[in-house]
């Protein structure tokens, strides 16, 4: 059976098609469009979030790399500081050791010099003491009348000079109630005693008593003791002066050692 074409059926078919298109557009296309748009928005959002996550990961990676670089730089800095400090400590230890060694060497040098000076000073004192002792022994054995006479003349000259120069005032202040003491190595008599009494009388007030004594420790010569002063012309006095001078020289040597040690 064949369908026959007719304008009514054609028009009816077109109207049905348009109605179908309208229904599809209303009930199918718009919801599908919304679904596609929503899907596209979801994809855009996911892509944006993925891009943002990628950028965040890149920022974190760069931050991590910066931290790693900073940590490496800090490690190098700490190593450099530690190396510099170790070198400085090494130099300081070497300098301290060198200073201590020099100080120790200087102290040992000063100690040796001091010991040498002390030994020389002690040797000098022993030599001087031995010389003085020898001189004392020789003088005691060889002292004769000639030495006593010369020392007596020296004493008379000193007493005369004392009275003539006006310095006899010191002797003149001698208390006349106390005798003038005349000590000699040997007993004095004869003309020399008279001269000695006259010389002493010229130095003191009249009526002052003179007392004579002998003292073998004087070796030779005479010593006159006033209450204000003494006039000594004895070998014992000479030896005593030599001993004092020797002690002074030895003391100066020891003080020089102490000053240099300080």
BAFI-3210 file (N, C-alpha, C; in Angstrom, 3 decimals, decimal comma, padded with zeros to 6 digits):
// residues 262
n [1|2|3|4|5|6|7|8|9|10|11|12|13|14|15|16|17|18|19|20|21|22|23|24|25|26|27|28|29|30|31|32|33|34|35|36|37|38|39|40|41|42|43|44|45|46|47|48|49|50|51|52|53|54|55|56|57|58|59|60|61|62|63|64|65|66|67|68|69|70|71|72|73|74|75|76|77|78|79|80|81|82|83|84|85|86|87|88|89|90|91|92|93|94|95|96|97|98|99|100|101|102|103|104|105|106|107|108|109|110|111|112|113|114|115|116|117|118|119|120|121|122|123|124|125|126|127|128|129|130|131|132|133|134|135|136|137|138|139|140|141|142|143|144|145|146|147|148|149|150|151|152|153|154|155|156|157|158|159|160|161|162|163|164|165|166|167|168|169|170|171|172|173|174|175|176|177|178|179|180|181|182|183|184|185|186|187|188|189|190|191|192|193|194|195|196|197|198|199|200|201|202|203|204|205|206|207|208|209|210|211|212|213|214|215|216|217|218|219|220|221|222|223|224|225|226|227|228|229|230|231|232|233|234|235|236|237|238|239|240|241|242|243|244|245|246|247|248|249|250|251|252|253|254|255|256|257|258|259|260|261|262]
n.u [000,865|000,696|001,805|000,227|001,091|000,319|-000,659|-001,701|-000,905|001,797|002,120|001,125|003,113|005,332|004,490|004,364|007,062|008,228|006,953|008,097|010,770|010,595|009,746|011,979|013,936|013,048|012,740|014,965|017,310|017,971|018,302|020,382|022,221|022,667|023,781|026,096|027,275|027,660|029,326|031,467|032,178|032,896|035,104|036,707|037,040|038,324|040,609|041,607|042,001|043,881|045,916|046,428|047,249|049,503|051,030|051,246|052,702|054,984|055,807|056,313|058,341|060,312|060,614|061,580|063,958|065,246|065,521|067,178|069,408|070,024|070,572|072,818|074,516|074,703|075,919|078,420|079,275|079,411|081,334|083,492|083,776|084,340|086,739|088,314|088,251|089,524|092,055|092,759|092,769|094,849|096,988|096,983|097,565|100,102|101,429|101,157|102,563|105,080|105,590|105,563|107,698|109,797|109,660|110,273|112,841|114,069|113,735|115,281|117,734|118,095|118,106|120,416|122,295|121,955|122,726|125,365|126,340|125,861|127,554|130,000|129,960|129,971|132,394|134,077|133,652|134,717|137,381|138,076|137,631|139,498|141,818|141,765|141,890|144,373|145,972|145,462|146,593|149,276|149,898|149,578|151,700|153,927|153,937|155,667|157,850|158,220|155,829|153,992|155,039|154,643|151,834|151,256|152,301|150,559|148,154|148,722|148,968|146,346|144,941|146,109|145,349|142,633|142,299|143,404|141,860|139,452|137,473|137,691|135,764|133,834|135,180|135,726|133,338|133,330|132,481|133,867|133,798|133,961|136,500|138,859|139,282|142,034|143,051|145,355|147,435|149,770|151,447|151,687|154,295|156,839|158,228|156,291|153,904|153,685|153,475|151,071|149,257|149,424|148,387|145,778|144,905|144,758|142,421|140,294|138,455|140,180|141,522|140,355|140,346|142,602|142,538|144,397|144,506|145,224|144,795|144,955|143,648|143,621|145,791|147,860|148,849|146,867|143,812|141,712|139,118|136,645|133,769|132,119|133,122|135,493|138,969|140,770|143,612|144,571|145,631|143,631|141,373|141,845|141,741|139,077|137,755|138,478|137,142|134,462|134,320|134,726|132,448|130,544|131,090|130,532|127,847|126,817|127,250|125,461|123,046|122,926|122,580|120,042|118,492|118,728|117,558|114,908]
n.v [-001,154|002,088|005,231|008,214|011,403|014,395|017,663|018,292|016,207|016,629|019,156|018,575|016,815|018,506|020,264|018,512|017,836|020,308|020,673|018,517|019,290|021,599|020,521|018,868|020,847|022,208|020,320|018,641|019,720|022,078|021,113|019,345|021,131|022,610|020,601|020,078|022,590|022,751|020,612|021,530|023,756|022,455|021,101|023,276|024,387|022,311|022,169|024,726|024,498|022,481|023,794|025,809|024,232|023,152|025,491|026,147|023,923|024,390|026,774|025,842|024,064|025,839|027,313|025,322|024,721|027,174|027,128|024,905|025,896|028,072|026,665|025,242|027,380|028,414|026,249|026,275|028,756|028,352|026,332|027,777|029,725|028,037|026,917|029,242|030,044|027,835|028,092|030,561|029,913|028,067|029,701|031,409|029,610|028,777|031,251|031,785|029,600|030,176|032,647|031,845|030,078|031,821|033,487|031,618|030,918|033,412|033,752|031,618|032,448|034,835|033,708|032,134|034,164|035,565|033,600|033,342|035,920|035,979|033,912|035,023|037,260|036,030|034,714|036,922|038,072|036,052|036,125|038,745|038,581|036,627|037,981|040,164|038,832|037,622|039,900|040,945|038,959|039,101|041,742|041,659|040,025|041,326|043,886|046,608|048,823|050,971|051,191|051,735|054,142|055,780|055,716|056,900|059,475|060,266|060,335|062,392|064,509|064,674|065,312|067,777|069,203|069,160|070,731|073,167|073,950|074,814|073,028|071,689|072,149|070,198|068,136|069,601|069,709|067,556|065,757|066,738|065,249|062,697|060,512|060,980|058,439|056,572|054,250|051,759|049,591|048,752|049,435|052,858|055,109|057,385|060,080|060,247|059,809|062,078|064,034|063,225|063,581|066,343|067,157|066,149|067,608|070,135|069,972|069,620|070,625|072,213|070,180|067,830|064,366|061,838|058,582|055,684|052,740|049,373|047,493|044,687|043,940|046,063|045,918|047,769|051,166|054,015|054,943|057,625|058,387|060,608|061,980|063,048|062,456|060,384|059,848|058,034|056,142|053,520|050,210|048,332|049,854|050,614|048,105|047,499|049,476|048,636|046,195|047,126|048,582|046,497|044,965|046,823|046,996|044,346|044,321|046,210|044,805|042,650|044,051|045,065|042,704|041,972|044,137|043,817|041,343|041,904]
n.w [000,000|-000,836|000,301|-000,008|-001,134|000,440|000,957|003,362|005,025|004,841|005,962|008,446|009,297|009,378|011,343|013,482|013,638|014,327|016,730|018,067|017,968|019,518|021,941|022,462|022,641|024,871|026,905|026,793|025,567|027,016|029,737|029,179|028,245|030,563|032,127|030,672|030,794|033,562|033,867|032,381|033,909|036,208|035,262|034,553|037,055|038,360|036,832|037,353|040,092|040,058|038,717|040,525|042,651|041,497|041,190|043,867|044,746|043,289|044,451|047,051|046,454|045,508|047,860|049,536|048,180|048,534|051,308|051,545|050,166|051,836|054,176|053,317|052,774|055,378|056,604|055,301|056,207|058,999|059,023|057,989|059,999|062,155|061,250|061,086|063,768|064,915|063,744|064,836|067,574|067,494|066,692|068,921|070,983|070,162|070,329|073,067|074,092|073,025|074,284|076,980|076,909|076,262|078,515|080,503|079,688|079,989|082,733|083,673|082,672|084,123|086,662|086,536|086,100|088,493|090,353|089,534|090,103|092,855|093,624|092,838|094,496|097,022|096,800|096,564|099,080|100,688|099,819|100,557|103,312|103,955|103,185|104,934|107,369|107,089|106,881|109,396|111,062|110,202|110,862|113,604|114,300|113,325|114,232|115,533|117,463|115,794|114,278|116,325|117,187|114,946|114,745|117,176|116,754|114,772|116,219|118,091|116,293|115,309|117,656|118,244|115,973|116,397|118,684|117,815|115,623|116,527|116,720|118,990|120,772|120,853|122,169|124,416|125,675|127,196|130,068|133,041|135,303|134,514|133,580|130,887|128,615|127,744|125,542|124,725|122,728|123,887|126,995|127,910|128,416|129,588|127,544|125,477|126,780|128,330|126,312|125,200|127,324|127,541|125,059|125,219|127,445|126,309|124,949|126,663|129,655|132,354|134,956|134,311|134,575|133,431|132,240|131,802|129,835|128,810|125,811|124,071|121,816|120,125|118,515|117,568|118,356|119,589|121,227|121,996|124,095|124,435|126,194|124,307|121,782|119,918|119,315|117,137|116,529|115,692|114,711|114,802|114,345|111,703|110,466|111,028|109,560|107,034|106,997|107,115|104,733|102,949|103,517|102,682|099,938|099,216|099,932|098,117|095,765|096,147|096,320|093,763|092,349|093,309|092,383|089,590|089,386|090,162]
ca.u [000,000|001,497|001,311|000,004|001,509|-000,713|-000,167|-002,166|-000,018|003,124|002,022|000,990|004,437|006,192|004,046|004,813|008,521|008,498|006,566|009,123|011,986|010,332|009,776|013,363|014,685|012,620|012,888|016,189|018,497|018,347|018,944|021,675|023,130|023,036|024,688|027,384|027,898|028,112|030,498|032,581|032,591|033,635|036,422|037,497|037,389|039,342|041,859|042,120|042,537|045,119|046,951|046,774|048,034|050,827|051,758|051,595|053,798|056,188|056,258|056,885|059,615|061,258|060,886|062,437|065,285|065,872|065,929|068,337|070,534|070,383|071,215|074,150|075,322|074,962|076,913|079,719|079,665|079,816|082,615|084,528|084,003|085,027|088,119|089,011|088,434|090,551|093,345|093,063|093,160|096,160|097,972|097,061|098,278|101,520|101,974|101,264|103,670|106,329|105,795|105,936|109,054|110,724|109,679|111,011|114,262|114,557|113,829|116,455|118,933|118,248|118,488|121,833|123,086|121,910|123,582|126,756|126,712|125,934|128,787|131,122|129,922|130,434|133,840|134,738|133,630|135,697|138,731|138,317|137,754|140,794|142,868|141,756|142,389|145,827|146,596|145,371|147,611|150,614|150,121|149,749|153,001|155,035|153,843|156,817|157,901|158,135|154,411|153,366|155,495|153,970|150,435|151,230|152,473|149,306|147,168|149,063|148,644|144,887|144,523|146,551|144,474|141,316|142,301|143,748|140,857|138,221|136,564|137,907|134,581|133,173|135,900|135,645|132,068|133,512|132,155|135,120|133,668|134,240|137,861|139,117|139,824|143,078|143,288|146,500|147,787|150,843|151,466|152,307|155,095|157,911|157,914|155,073|152,767|153,595|152,941|149,673|148,484|149,349|147,485|144,413|144,573|144,418|141,099|139,249|138,509|141,229|141,148|139,771|141,229|142,906|142,727|145,095|144,239|145,818|143,863|145,736|142,864|143,861|146,949|148,894|148,303|146,182|142,491|141,321|137,656|135,977|132,347|131,410|133,686|136,703|140,024|141,318|144,788|144,976|145,518|142,319|140,424|142,096|141,185|137,627|137,320|138,617|136,026|133,221|134,350|134,514|131,030|129,790|131,273|129,768|126,427|126,468|127,147|124,231|121,912|122,888|121,972|118,623|117,842|118,627|116,576|113,587]
ca.v [000,000|003,271|006,451|009,282|012,716|015,426|018,848|018,269|015,348|017,282|020,233|017,940|016,281|019,656|020,761|017,534|017,979|021,536|020,437|017,643|020,102|022,470|019,717|018,487|022,028|022,602|019,290|017,865|020,528|022,983|020,368|018,848|022,298|022,906|019,562|020,300|023,800|022,403|019,755|022,379|024,564|021,560|020,860|024,503|024,535|021,298|022,589|025,882|024,015|021,753|024,795|026,457|023,262|023,080|026,710|026,007|022,961|025,064|027,710|025,058|023,547|026,947|027,619|024,241|024,918|028,318|026,679|024,039|026,765|028,812|025,725|024,976|028,584|028,477|025,209|026,786|029,851|027,761|025,654|028,809|030,297|027,032|026,825|030,472|030,001|026,832|028,675|031,597|029,212|027,476|030,790|031,893|028,600|028,865|032,496|031,602|028,680|030,885|033,634|031,126|029,544|032,945|033,908|030,599|031,061|034,641|033,496|030,773|033,270|035,719|032,886|031,778|035,367|035,848|032,619|033,681|037,115|035,607|033,135|035,965|038,084|035,204|034,499|038,186|038,219|035,115|036,636|039,922|038,141|035,958|039,004|040,931|037,956|037,478|041,175|041,056|038,081|039,624|042,960|041,311|039,408|042,186|045,238|046,952|050,160|051,966|051,382|052,405|055,525|056,514|055,890|057,891|060,797|060,587|060,697|063,714|065,487|064,826|066,045|069,167|069,810|069,304|071,874|074,403|074,327|075,268|071,889|071,090|072,369|068,917|067,459|070,440|069,430|066,343|065,913|066,617|064,253|061,400|060,585|060,697|057,089|056,379|052,815|051,510|048,179|048,527|050,442|054,118|055,770|058,214|061,376|060,214|059,944|063,492|064,757|062,842|064,255|067,767|067,319|065,938|068,733|071,284|069,772|069,488|071,609|071,925|069,306|066,574|063,250|060,979|057,205|054,886|051,305|048,623|046,589|044,029|043,778|047,218|045,513|048,798|052,507|054,542|055,543|058,532|058,443|061,666|061,656|063,555|061,852|059,588|060,011|056,687|055,944|052,150|049,290|047,686|050,751|050,497|046,828|047,594|050,266|047,766|045,247|047,832|048,874|045,235|044,624|047,751|046,558|043,106|044,672|046,834|043,733|041,892|044,901|045,110|041,434|042,014|045,079|043,234|040,255|042,507]
ca.w [000,000|-001,041|000,903|-000,966|-000,680|000,486|001,652|004,745|005,792|004,894|006,953|009,745|009,671|009,763|012,661|014,486|013,796|015,071|018,132|018,645|018,200|020,667|023,150|022,732|023,104|026,201|027,928|026,654|025,238|028,118|030,847|028,728|028,211|031,943|032,583|030,013|031,392|034,907|033,706|031,939|035,058|037,100|034,673|034,688|038,473|038,670|036,188|038,101|041,373|039,761|038,402|041,789|043,414|040,871|041,558|045,284|044,842|042,783|045,492|048,129|045,980|045,526|049,271|050,027|047,593|049,220|052,633|051,367|049,819|053,042|055,101|052,796|053,020|056,815|056,892|054,867|057,095|060,282|058,814|057,856|061,329|062,981|060,769|061,487|065,228|065,205|063,389|065,826|068,808|067,248|066,765|070,297|071,774|069,798|070,881|074,513|074,350|072,734|075,361|078,206|076,732|076,379|079,919|081,246|079,340|080,616|084,176|083,894|082,445|085,286|087,809|086,388|086,343|089,923|091,027|089,229|090,887|094,273|093,816|092,783|095,705|098,139|096,612|096,889|100,530|101,279|099,527|101,402|104,707|104,096|103,124|106,183|108,431|106,895|107,260|110,853|111,649|109,906|111,644|115,010|114,506|112,877|114,788|116,374|118,049|114,737|113,963|117,450|117,195|113,876|115,121|118,246|116,138|114,073|117,232|118,594|115,253|115,254|118,852|118,078|114,961|117,005|119,602|117,098|114,623|117,156|116,869|120,297|121,592|121,048|123,248|125,614|126,345|127,981|131,486|133,765|136,370|133,888|133,046|129,481|128,566|126,742|125,369|123,865|122,611|124,851|128,047|127,484|129,455|129,063|126,933|124,666|127,695|128,697|125,149|125,021|128,368|127,213|123,923|125,700|128,310|125,485|124,347|127,678|130,731|133,331|136,060|133,828|134,850|132,294|132,681|130,776|129,849|127,700|125,132|123,026|120,580|119,252|117,707|117,724|118,355|120,767|121,007|123,070|124,123|125,194|126,321|123,122|120,570|120,122|118,316|117,054|115,674|115,986|113,576|114,891|113,675|110,265|110,027|111,094|108,394|105,858|107,029|106,761|103,301|102,239|103,658|101,834|098,545|099,038|099,969|096,847|094,760|096,348|095,958|092,301|091,904|093,610|091,473|088,262|089,454|090,117]
c.u [000,899|000,850|001,211|000,435|000,338|-000,171|-000,619|-001,250|001,403|003,139|001,917|002,326|005,376|005,808|004,491|006,327|008,875|008,125|007,606|010,401|011,803|010,368|011,197|014,188|014,326|012,979|014,205|017,416|018,940|018,935|020,311|022,705|023,609|024,024|026,074|028,090|028,450|029,371|031,709|033,114|033,397|035,044|037,324|037,967|038,484|040,684|042,480|042,729|043,834|046,257|047,417|047,621|049,434|051,661|052,175|052,753|055,105|056,743|056,904|058,246|060,683|061,634|061,835|063,862|066,000|066,368|067,161|069,574|071,003|071,086|072,631|075,081|075,673|076,005|078,309|080,208|080,159|081,151|083,750|084,841|084,752|086,485|088,930|089,274|089,518|091,938|093,755|093,496|094,554|097,251|098,128|097,821|099,772|102,166|102,153|102,435|105,011|106,639|106,238|107,348|110,086|110,829|110,471|112,504|114,855|114,711|115,046|117,741|119,182|118,684|119,958|122,724|123,121|122,807|125,057|127,211|126,825|127,196|130,007|131,175|130,427|131,939|134,610|134,792|134,647|137,126|139,052|138,504|139,100|141,930|142,950|142,308|143,897|146,555|146,595|146,454|149,019|150,909|150,331|151,140|154,158|154,976|155,013|156,732|157,703|156,670|153,716|153,764|154,772|152,495|150,294|151,381|151,193|148,247|147,439|148,706|147,133|144,383|144,909|145,662|143,087|141,255|142,557|142,639|139,575|137,195|136,749|136,739|133,825|133,838|135,797|134,340|132,160|133,235|133,418|135,045|133,942|135,640|137,885|139,830|140,807|143,380|144,437|146,788|148,878|150,844|152,237|153,076|156,123|157,415|156,605|153,831|152,590|153,006|151,451|148,794|148,343|148,371|146,035|143,984|144,196|143,016|139,976|139,423|139,629|140,695|140,527|140,783|141,389|143,215|143,322|144,758|144,958|144,792|144,589|144,962|143,046|145,038|148,098|148,203|147,528|144,829|142,133|139,806|137,210|134,511|131,571|131,893|134,908|137,669|140,795|142,485|145,352|144,862|144,189|141,256|140,596|141,498|139,654|137,077|137,406|137,469|134,715|133,165|134,123|133,058|130,164|129,881|130,470|128,279|125,970|126,352|125,859|123,021|121,785|122,255|120,480|117,902|117,697|117,625|115,172|113,256]
c.v [001,199|004,434|007,518|010,588|013,649|016,566|018,848|017,389|015,936|018,366|019,651|017,397|017,391|020,160|019,794|017,624|019,193|021,353|019,559|018,397|020,995|021,709|019,278|019,666|022,390|021,566|018,520|018,746|021,402|022,216|019,820|019,968|022,653|021,880|019,758|021,522|023,510|021,541|020,567|023,238|023,715|021,296|022,087|024,692|023,545|021,674|023,769|025,442|023,256|022,714|025,505|025,529|023,144|024,299|026,661|025,051|023,571|026,052|026,968|024,499|024,640|027,330|026,571|024,386|026,096|027,913|025,784|024,878|027,559|027,905|025,397|026,156|028,711|027,437|025,672|027,901|029,320|027,041|026,664|029,427|029,316|026,902|028,046|030,485|028,997|027,373|029,741|030,974|028,611|028,539|031,291|030,913|028,637|030,119|032,384|030,699|029,373|031,895|032,959|030,564|030,655|033,419|032,918|030,699|032,303|034,452|032,632|031,569|034,178|034,926|032,508|032,988|035,706|034,890|032,932|034,885|036,793|034,807|034,051|036,827|037,291|034,947|035,763|038,390|037,292|035,604|037,823|039,514|037,459|036,970|039,800|040,106|037,773|038,749|041,349|040,211|038,625|040,845|042,638|040,742|040,361|043,587|045,489|048,372|051,224|052,250|052,114|053,872|056,342|056,749|056,910|059,293|061,214|061,035|062,090|064,799|065,722|065,600|067,515|069,889|070,056|070,524|073,187|074,878|074,849|074,165|071,198|071,312|071,092|068,137|068,249|070,217|068,149|066,639|065,670|065,641|062,845|061,470|060,348|059,350|056,984|054,880|052,629|050,023|047,808|049,670|051,677|054,715|056,668|059,502|061,359|060,370|061,391|064,311|064,483|063,533|065,733|068,010|067,129|067,099|069,971|071,177|069,742|070,575|071,234|071,046|067,997|065,449|062,383|059,584|056,396|053,409|050,655|047,629|045,973|043,861|044,957|046,978|046,482|050,151|052,827|055,104|056,366|058,700|059,557|061,258|062,077|062,904|061,034|059,882|058,701|056,667|054,574|051,300|048,551|048,533|050,677|049,203|046,850|048,398|049,432|046,760|045,920|048,136|047,602|044,809|045,522|047,346|045,301|043,393|045,336|045,797|042,960|042,730|045,021|043,858|041,466|042,949|044,490|042,096|040,787|042,963]
c.w [000,000|-000,359|-000,150|-000,333|-000,704|001,316|003,104|005,595|005,932|005,951|008,349|010,229|010,104|011,117|013,750|014,740|014,623|016,542|018,822|018,945|019,411|021,965|023,521|023,271|024,526|027,243|027,851|026,444|026,400|029,318|030,466|028,679|029,612|032,473|031,983|030,582|032,791|034,842|033,294|033,100|036,049|036,566|034,796|036,130|038,856|038,068|036,932|039,435|041,157|039,464|039,674|042,664|042,839|041,233|043,033|045,484|044,341|043,806|046,656|047,736|046,006|046,963|049,859|049,491|048,241|050,610|052,541|051,053|051,042|054,045|054,641|053,021|054,498|057,224|056,501|055,783|058,436|060,161|058,715|059,209|062,222|062,573|061,205|062,991|065,603|064,876|064,395|067,150|068,668|067,341|068,197|071,186|071,468|070,397|072,390|074,864|074,106|073,846|076,650|078,104|076,870|077,823|080,767|080,973|079,991|082,117|084,493|083,696|083,642|086,519|087,740|086,646|087,831|090,698|090,782|090,042|092,366|094,563|093,800|094,036|096,909|098,039|096,966|098,400|101,202|101,049|100,420|102,854|104,940|104,076|104,405|107,332|108,333|107,318|108,770|111,528|111,436|110,749|113,119|115,288|114,212|113,453|115,750|116,890|116,989|114,386|115,093|117,502|116,133|114,199|116,255|117,704|115,416|115,078|117,783|117,577|115,187|116,474|118,753|117,076|115,528|117,906|118,872|116,161|115,225|117,285|118,202|121,222|121,844|122,174|124,543|126,361|127,167|129,449|132,301|134,923|135,856|133,294|131,536|129,425|127,409|126,678|124,392|123,828|123,599|125,868|127,582|128,670|128,790|128,431|126,138|125,548|128,092|127,544|124,966|126,061|128,065|126,068|124,342|126,575|127,519|124,897|125,370|128,729|131,708|134,460|135,625|134,003|133,596|132,821|131,520|130,966|128,671|127,145|123,937|121,711|119,626|118,317|117,897|117,735|119,617|120,342|122,226|123,001|125,051|125,354|125,079|121,837|120,925|118,986|118,300|116,082|115,994|114,730|113,612|114,202|112,160|109,721|110,036|109,921|107,121|105,805|106,630|105,270|102,484|102,318|102,790|100,377|098,274|099,042|098,697|095,754|094,903|095,986|094,467|091,736|092,134|092,658|090,098|088,256|089,416|088,729]
res [x|x|x|x|x|x|x|x|x|x|x|x|x|x|x|x|x|x|x|x|x|x|x|x|x|x|x|x|x|x|x|x|x|x|x|x|x|x|x|x|x|x|x|x|x|x|x|x|x|x|x|x|x|x|x|x|x|x|x|x|x|x|x|x|x|x|x|x|x|x|x|x|x|x|x|x|x|x|x|x|x|x|x|x|x|x|x|x|x|x|x|x|x|x|x|x|x|x|x|x|x|x|x|x|x|x|x|x|x|x|x|x|x|x|x|x|x|x|x|x|x|x|x|x|x|x|x|x|x|x|x|x|x|x|x|x|x|x|x|x|x|x|x|x|x|x|x|x|x|x|x|x|x|x|x|x|x|x|x|x|x|x|x|x|x|x|x|x|x|x|x|x|x|x|x|x|x|x|x|x|x|x|x|x|x|x|x|x|x|x|x|x|x|x|x|x|x|x|x|x|x|x|x|x|x|x|x|x|x|x|x|x|x|x|x|x|x|x|x|x|x|x|x|x|x|x|x|x|x|x|x|x|x|x|x|x|x|x|x|x|x|x|x|x|x|x|x|x|x|x|x|x|x|x|x|x|x|x|x|x|x|x]
***
